[in-house]
Amino acid sequence: MGIFHRYSSTIHGNYRRAYLRSGLATGVLMALYVLVRLLIGNPLQSPTSLILDAVLLVAIFLLMAWYKNSLPEKSITLKECLLFGIGTALVAGVAYGLLLWAIGMGSAEQTVLFTNTMTQNNITAQNPQLHYWAAWWAILSALQAMLLGAFGAFVAAIFFRNEKSPVHSSKDNK
């Protein structure tokens, strides 16, 4: 038995279109939470929070279940689950980062609160580098969402896969 195995896996659906839609919906949902908290006068103190992490992970699990149920015969391999889940996490991270940047550029109060809470600096809304801070929090949040989402996608893929790919072994490997 050799170290490397050759697998042949079947992709049952259009996972690219599904993860683009799912990731966009998840990123918008996360940014909507930040925006609603800002509009009701109780802004988030950090661009990453336990509630946003929970929203991301629950969305990946639910959307992966939805994708699996939309497939013919509801059969999905680990590879397809991972492709869908990691794609969803990447798109959600990018969408959340861009929308958070827009929120930060539109609301100096939110960017100042993020910066003062996270760095223990005392900046004000008149700080000339405020737009850099907004971009920084957007990049940091996007990367964090991508990493956590990829981990969640891995766990969800193990949970939702229901078809194993056949292993092709050759007699030449000894």
C-alpha positions as protocol buffer text, in pm:
chain_id: "A"
residue {
  index: 1
  type: MET
  ca { x: 0 y: 0 z: 0 }
}
residue {
  index: 2
  type: GLY
  ca { x: 151 y: 330 z: -108 }
}
residue {
  index: 3
  type: ILE
  ca { x: 143 y: 659 z: 74 }
}
residue {
  index: 4
  type: PHE
  ca { x: -51 y: 838 z: -196 }
}
residue {
  index: 5
  type: HIS
  ca { x: -390 y: 720 z: -311 }
}
residue {
  index: 6
  type: ARG
  ca { x: -583 y: 822 z: -618 }
}
residue {
  index: 7
  type: TYR
  ca { x: -945 y: 908 z: -563 }
}
residue {
  index: 8
  type: SER
  ca { x: -1216 y: 985 z: -810 }
}
residue {
  index: 9
  type: SER
  ca { x: -1488 y: 1203 z: -670 }
}
residue {
  index: 10
  type: THR
  ca { x: -1808 y: 1316 z: -832 }
}
residue {
  index: 11
  type: ILE
  ca { x: -1933 y: 1671 z: -806 }
}
residue {
  index: 12
  type: HIS
  ca { x: -2311 y: 1648 z: -793 }
}
residue {
  index: 13
  type: GLY
  ca { x: -2413 y: 2013 z: -821 }
}
residue {
  index: 14
  type: ASN
  ca { x: -2304 y: 2362 z: -913 }
}
residue {
  index: 15
  type: TYR
  ca { x: -2121 y: 2441 z: -591 }
}
residue {
  index: 16
  type: ARG
  ca { x: -1960 y: 2759 z: -730 }
}
residue {
  index: 17
  type: ARG
  ca { x: -2289 y: 2938 z: -787 }
}
residue {
  index: 18
  type: ALA
  ca { x: -2417 y: 2807 z: -454 }
}
residue {
  index: 19
  type: TYR
  ca { x: -2119 y: 2932 z: -253 }
}
residue {
  index: 20
  type: LEU
  ca { x: -2125 y: 3270 z: -422 }
}
residue {
  index: 21
  type: ARG
  ca { x: -2488 y: 3319 z: -323 }
}
residue {
  index: 22
  type: SER
  ca { x: -2445 y: 3169 z: 22 }
}
residue {
  index: 23
  type: GLY
  ca { x: -2128 y: 3362 z: 99 }
}
residue {
  index: 24
  type: LEU
  ca { x: -2280 y: 3689 z: -12 }
}
residue {
  index: 25
  type: ALA
  ca { x: -2590 y: 3628 z: 201 }
}
residue {
  index: 26
  type: THR
  ca { x: -2377 y: 3539 z: 504 }
}
residue {
  index: 27
  type: GLY
  ca { x: -2151 y: 3843 z: 467 }
}
residue {
  index: 28
  type: VAL
  ca { x: -2449 y: 4075 z: 426 }
}
residue {
  index: 29
  type: LEU
  ca { x: -2614 y: 3921 z: 733 }
}
residue {
  index: 30
  type: MET
  ca { x: -2301 y: 3979 z: 941 }
}
residue {
  index: 31
  type: ALA
  ca { x: -2268 y: 4340 z: 824 }
}
residue {
  index: 32
  type: LEU
  ca { x: -2638 y: 4396 z: 880 }
}
residue {
  index: 33
  type: TYR
  ca { x: -2591 y: 4301 z: 1244 }
}
residue {
  index: 34
  type: VAL
  ca { x: -2316 y: 4564 z: 1281 }
}
residue {
  index: 35
  type: LEU
  ca { x: -2528 y: 4825 z: 1102 }
}
residue {
  index: 36
  type: VAL
  ca { x: -2842 y: 4758 z: 1306 }
}
residue {
  index: 37
  type: ARG
  ca { x: -2645 y: 4781 z: 1630 }
}
residue {
  index: 38
  type: LEU
  ca { x: -2500 y: 5114 z: 1510 }
}
residue {
  index: 39
  type: LEU
  ca { x: -2839 y: 5251 z: 1409 }
}
residue {
  index: 40
  type: ILE
  ca { x: -3009 y: 5166 z: 1738 }
}
residue {
  index: 41
  type: GLY
  ca { x: -2737 y: 5351 z: 1929 }
}
residue {
  index: 42
  type: ASN
  ca { x: -2556 y: 5049 z: 2072 }
}
residue {
  index: 43
  type: PRO
  ca { x: -2256 y: 5002 z: 1838 }
}
residue {
  index: 44
  type: LEU
  ca { x: -2028 y: 4701 z: 1857 }
}
residue {
  index: 45
  type: GLN
  ca { x: -1704 y: 4755 z: 2044 }
}
residue {
  index: 46
  type: SER
  ca { x: -1512 y: 4509 z: 1829 }
}
residue {
  index: 47
  type: PRO
  ca { x: -1541 y: 4418 z: 1459 }
}
residue {
  index: 48
  type: THR
  ca { x: -1524 y: 4052 z: 1562 }
}
residue {
  index: 49
  type: SER
  ca { x: -1754 y: 3921 z: 1831 }
}
residue {
  index: 50
  type: LEU
  ca { x: -1892 y: 3596 z: 1958 }
}
residue {
  index: 51
  type: ILE
  ca { x: -2232 y: 3671 z: 1805 }
}
residue {
  index: 52
  type: LEU
  ca { x: -2082 y: 3737 z: 1461 }
}
residue {
  index: 53
  type: ASP
  ca { x: -1879 y: 3416 z: 1488 }
}
residue {
  index: 54
  type: ALA
  ca { x: -2194 y: 3223 z: 1578 }
}
residue {
  index: 55
  type: VAL
  ca { x: -2383 y: 3379 z: 1286 }
}
residue {
  index: 56
  type: LEU
  ca { x: -2104 y: 3276 z: 1049 }
}
residue {
  index: 57
  type: LEU
  ca { x: -2079 y: 2918 z: 1175 }
}
residue {
  index: 58
  type: VAL
  ca { x: -2455 y: 2861 z: 1193 }
}
residue {
  index: 59
  type: ALA
  ca { x: -2499 y: 3006 z: 844 }
}
residue {
  index: 60
  type: ILE
  ca { x: -2232 y: 2775 z: 701 }
}
residue {
  index: 61
  type: PHE
  ca { x: -2394 y: 2470 z: 864 }
}
residue {
  index: 62
  type: LEU
  ca { x: -2746 y: 2563 z: 754 }
}
residue {
  index: 63
  type: LEU
  ca { x: -2644 y: 2660 z: 402 }
}
residue {
  index: 64
  type: MET
  ca { x: -2443 y: 2341 z: 358 }
}
residue {
  index: 65
  type: ALA
  ca { x: -2747 y: 2140 z: 466 }
}
residue {
  index: 66
  type: TRP
  ca { x: -2957 y: 2339 z: 220 }
}
residue {
  index: 67
  type: TYR
  ca { x: -2704 y: 2275 z: -59 }
}
residue {
  index: 68
  type: LYS
  ca { x: -2692 y: 1903 z: 20 }
}
residue {
  index: 69
  type: ASN
  ca { x: -3071 y: 1879 z: 14 }
}
residue {
  index: 70
  type: SER
  ca { x: -3085 y: 2058 z: -322 }
}
residue {
  index: 71
  type: LEU
  ca { x: -2865 y: 1794 z: -487 }
}
residue {
  index: 72
  type: PRO
  ca { x: -3007 y: 1499 z: -679 }
}
residue {
  index: 73
  type: GLU
  ca { x: -3035 y: 1199 z: -449 }
}
residue {
  index: 74
  type: LYS
  ca { x: -2897 y: 1422 z: -170 }
}
residue {
  index: 75
  type: SER
  ca { x: -2555 y: 1261 z: -207 }
}
residue {
  index: 76
  type: ILE
  ca { x: -2243 y: 1471 z: -148 }
}
residue {
  index: 77
  type: THR
  ca { x: -1876 y: 1390 z: -105 }
}
residue {
  index: 78
  type: LEU
  ca { x: -1633 y: 1538 z: 145 }
}
residue {
  index: 79
  type: LYS
  ca { x: -1458 y: 1720 z: -138 }
}
residue {
  index: 80
  type: GLU
  ca { x: -1776 y: 1890 z: -258 }
}
residue {
  index: 81
  type: CYS
  ca { x: -1871 y: 1985 z: 98 }
}
residue {
  index: 82
  type: LEU
  ca { x: -1529 y: 2139 z: 154 }
}
residue {
  index: 83
  type: LEU
  ca { x: -1536 y: 2327 z: -176 }
}
residue {
  index: 84
  type: PHE
  ca { x: -1879 y: 2466 z: -97 }
}
residue {
  index: 85
  type: GLY
  ca { x: -1800 y: 2550 z: 266 }
}
residue {
  index: 86
  type: ILE
  ca { x: -1461 y: 2710 z: 212 }
}
residue {
  index: 87
  type: GLY
  ca { x: -1595 y: 2904 z: -86 }
}
residue {
  index: 88
  type: THR
  ca { x: -1882 y: 3028 z: 128 }
}
residue {
  index: 89
  type: ALA
  ca { x: -1639 y: 3133 z: 402 }
}
residue {
  index: 90
  type: LEU
  ca { x: -1414 y: 3320 z: 159 }
}
residue {
  index: 91
  type: VAL
  ca { x: -1698 y: 3505 z: -10 }
}
residue {
  index: 92
  type: ALA
  ca { x: -1859 y: 3584 z: 326 }
}
residue {
  index: 93
  type: GLY
  ca { x: -1530 y: 3720 z: 459 }
}
residue {
  index: 94
  type: VAL
  ca { x: -1477 y: 3942 z: 156 }
}
residue {
  index: 95
  type: ALA
  ca { x: -1838 y: 4066 z: 160 }
}
residue {
  index: 96
  type: TYR
  ca { x: -1830 y: 4133 z: 535 }
}
residue {
  index: 97
  type: GLY
  ca { x: -1496 y: 4312 z: 507 }
}
residue {
  index: 98
  type: LEU
  ca { x: -1611 y: 4537 z: 224 }
}
residue {
  index: 99
  type: LEU
  ca { x: -1939 y: 4619 z: 394 }
}
residue {
  index: 100
  type: LEU
  ca { x: -1765 y: 4681 z: 727 }
}
residue {
  index: 101
  type: TRP
  ca { x: -1526 y: 4916 z: 549 }
}
residue {
  index: 102
  type: ALA
  ca { x: -1824 y: 5104 z: 403 }
}
residue {
  index: 103
  type: ILE
  ca { x: -1987 y: 5122 z: 748 }
}
residue {
  index: 104
  type: GLY
  ca { x: -1660 y: 5245 z: 898 }
}
residue {
  index: 105
  type: MET
  ca { x: -1619 y: 5510 z: 630 }
}
residue {
  index: 106
  type: GLY
  ca { x: -1978 y: 5623 z: 677 }
}
residue {
  index: 107
  type: SER
  ca { x: -1969 y: 5629 z: 1056 }
}
residue {
  index: 108
  type: ALA
  ca { x: -1668 y: 5782 z: 1224 }
}
residue {
  index: 109
  type: GLU
  ca { x: -1824 y: 5691 z: 1559 }
}
residue {
  index: 110
  type: GLN
  ca { x: -1805 y: 5318 z: 1482 }
}
residue {
  index: 111
  type: THR
  ca { x: -1444 y: 5333 z: 1360 }
}
residue {
  index: 112
  type: VAL
  ca { x: -1337 y: 5538 z: 1662 }
}
residue {
  index: 113
  type: LEU
  ca { x: -1504 y: 5288 z: 1896 }
}
residue {
  index: 114
  type: PHE
  ca { x: -1336 y: 4992 z: 1724 }
}
residue {
  index: 115
  type: THR
  ca { x: -996 y: 5161 z: 1739 }
}
residue {
  index: 116
  type: ASN
  ca { x: -1024 y: 5283 z: 2097 }
}
residue {
  index: 117
  type: THR
  ca { x: -1147 y: 4945 z: 2220 }
}
residue {
  index: 118
  type: MET
  ca { x: -908 y: 4724 z: 2027 }
}
residue {
  index: 119
  type: THR
  ca { x: -586 y: 4928 z: 2055 }
}
residue {
  index: 120
  type: GLN
  ca { x: -643 y: 5123 z: 2377 }
}
residue {
  index: 121
  type: ASN
  ca { x: -566 y: 5442 z: 2182 }
}
residue {
  index: 122
  type: ASN
  ca { x: -760 y: 5762 z: 2236 }
}
residue {
  index: 123
  type: ILE
  ca { x: -838 y: 5880 z: 1886 }
}
residue {
  index: 124
  type: THR
  ca { x: -1120 y: 6114 z: 1798 }
}
residue {
  index: 125
  type: ALA
  ca { x: -1350 y: 6151 z: 1500 }
}
residue {
  index: 126
  type: GLN
  ca { x: -1125 y: 6430 z: 1371 }
}
residue {
  index: 127
  type: ASN
  ca { x: -825 y: 6198 z: 1334 }
}
residue {
  index: 128
  type: PRO
  ca { x: -689 y: 6231 z: 978 }
}
residue {
  index: 129
  type: GLN
  ca { x: -602 y: 5858 z: 965 }
}
residue {
  index: 130
  type: LEU
  ca { x: -956 y: 5744 z: 1043 }
}
residue {
  index: 131
  type: HIS
  ca { x: -1009 y: 5602 z: 693 }
}
residue {
  index: 132
  type: TYR
  ca { x: -696 y: 5386 z: 738 }
}
residue {
  index: 133
  type: TRP
  ca { x: -837 y: 5250 z: 1063 }
}
residue {
  index: 134
  type: ALA
  ca { x: -1164 y: 5164 z: 888 }
}
residue {
  index: 135
  type: ALA
  ca { x: -973 y: 4973 z: 620 }
}
residue {
  index: 136
  type: TRP
  ca { x: -763 y: 4798 z: 883 }
}
residue {
  index: 137
  type: TRP
  ca { x: -1067 y: 4675 z: 1077 }
}
residue {
  index: 138
  type: ALA
  ca { x: -1227 y: 4558 z: 752 }
}
residue {
  index: 139
  type: ILE
  ca { x: -919 y: 4358 z: 652 }
}
residue {
  index: 140
  type: LEU
  ca { x: -877 y: 4209 z: 998 }
}
residue {
  index: 141
  type: SER
  ca { x: -1244 y: 4111 z: 1019 }
}
residue {
  index: 142
  type: ALA
  ca { x: -1246 y: 3962 z: 671 }
}
residue {
  index: 143
  type: LEU
  ca { x: -943 y: 3745 z: 744 }
}
residue {
  index: 144
  type: GLN
  ca { x: -1085 y: 3633 z: 1077 }
}
residue {
  index: 145
  type: ALA
  ca { x: -1418 y: 3543 z: 915 }
}
residue {
  index: 146
  type: MET
  ca { x: -1241 y: 3349 z: 640 }
}
residue {
  index: 147
  type: LEU
  ca { x: -1032 y: 3146 z: 886 }
}
residue {
  index: 148
  type: LEU
  ca { x: -1315 y: 3069 z: 1125 }
}
residue {
  index: 149
  type: GLY
  ca { x: -1550 y: 2995 z: 836 }
}
residue {
  index: 150
  type: ALA
  ca { x: -1299 y: 2753 z: 681 }
}
residue {
  index: 151
  type: PHE
  ca { x: -1274 y: 2568 z: 1012 }
}
residue {
  index: 152
  type: GLY
  ca { x: -1653 y: 2558 z: 1038 }
}
residue {
  index: 153
  type: ALA
  ca { x: -1672 y: 2433 z: 679 }
}
residue {
  index: 154
  type: PHE
  ca { x: -1435 y: 2148 z: 762 }
}
residue {
  index: 155
  type: VAL
  ca { x: -1644 y: 2041 z: 1061 }
}
residue {
  index: 156
  type: ALA
  ca { x: -1966 y: 2073 z: 861 }
}
residue {
  index: 157
  type: ALA
  ca { x: -1817 y: 1876 z: 571 }
}
residue {
  index: 158
  type: ILE
  ca { x: -1732 y: 1587 z: 801 }
}
residue {
  index: 159
  type: PHE
  ca { x: -2083 y: 1600 z: 944 }
}
residue {
  index: 160
  type: PHE
  ca { x: -2276 y: 1627 z: 615 }
}
residue {
  index: 161
  type: ARG
  ca { x: -2086 y: 1402 z: 374 }
}
residue {
  index: 162
  type: ASN
  ca { x: -2271 y: 1087 z: 290 }
}
residue {
  index: 163
  type: GLU
  ca { x: -2083 y: 945 z: -8 }
}
residue {
  index: 164
  type: LYS
  ca { x: -1729 y: 809 z: -3 }
}
residue {
  index: 165
  type: SER
  ca { x: -1507 y: 837 z: -306 }
}
residue {
  index: 166
  type: PRO
  ca { x: -1367 y: 508 z: -434 }
}
residue {
  index: 167
  type: VAL
  ca { x: -993 y: 452 z: -398 }
}
residue {
  index: 168
  type: HIS
  ca { x: -810 y: 341 z: -711 }
}
residue {
  index: 169
  type: SER
  ca { x: -519 y: 117 z: -631 }
}
residue {
  index: 170
  type: SER
  ca { x: -270 y: -2 z: -883 }
}
residue {
  index: 171
  type: LYS
  ca { x: -87 y: -331 z: -864 }
}
residue {
  index: 172
  type: ASP
  ca { x: 242 y: -151 z: -947 }
}
residue {
  index: 173
  type: ASN
  ca { x: 263 y: 15 z: -604 }
}
residue {
  index: 174
  type: LYS
  ca { x: 431 y: -222 z: -363 }
}
